[in-house]
């Protein structure tokens, strides 16, 4: 499905493969007790899957945004209230993990229990989005 140098399958595969690498990194960070970083990378993992889905739906490059709810809206996804809340919450991991003034507070929030719960949510939502990418 190549149009003007744009190979939709190749672009989708790129986003999925990169997301799969982030999934492994998220797990490794969790195992090494780098809890806030594991959630930060979890955000990247979900973002990349949403970008793959955007390419599938629109057959064009995804927008350069990190807000997961906004990205899902641009994909025309129908979401439940809990899915919207998940995307909003995970977007906060990106902000809290990136900026120094939020980072210290976020690191204190990311206890092993808190992070473990979110890792399970990230795994579940990862599978859901990947199922949307399956032909």
Order of alpha helices (4+ residues) and beta strands (2+ residues): beta-beta-alpha-alpha-alpha-alpha-alpha-alpha
